[in-house]
Amino acid sequence: MKGKTRFMKMYYKMPEETKRGVSYYFRYPDKSIRPLSMNVIANEVRNDTQRGKDILKQLGFRDD
């Protein structure tokens, strides 16, 4: 199963309050760190952006 699919399944099962809150701090290539909510992460993953791919990799959602 693809990492994107596993992440989205997990995302849809989460409570709405959890999706809105800051739940992950993403490290950008320039070493800066920014807080992201699960809604933002899901949007990046859904749109197949490079940031979304990097986040999936950092969270450990890899393709089988």
Buried (B, 14 or more C-beta within 10 A) or exposed (E): EEBBEBBBEEBEEEEEEEBEEEBBEBEEEEEEEEEBBBBBBBEBBEEEEEBBBBBBEEBEBEEE
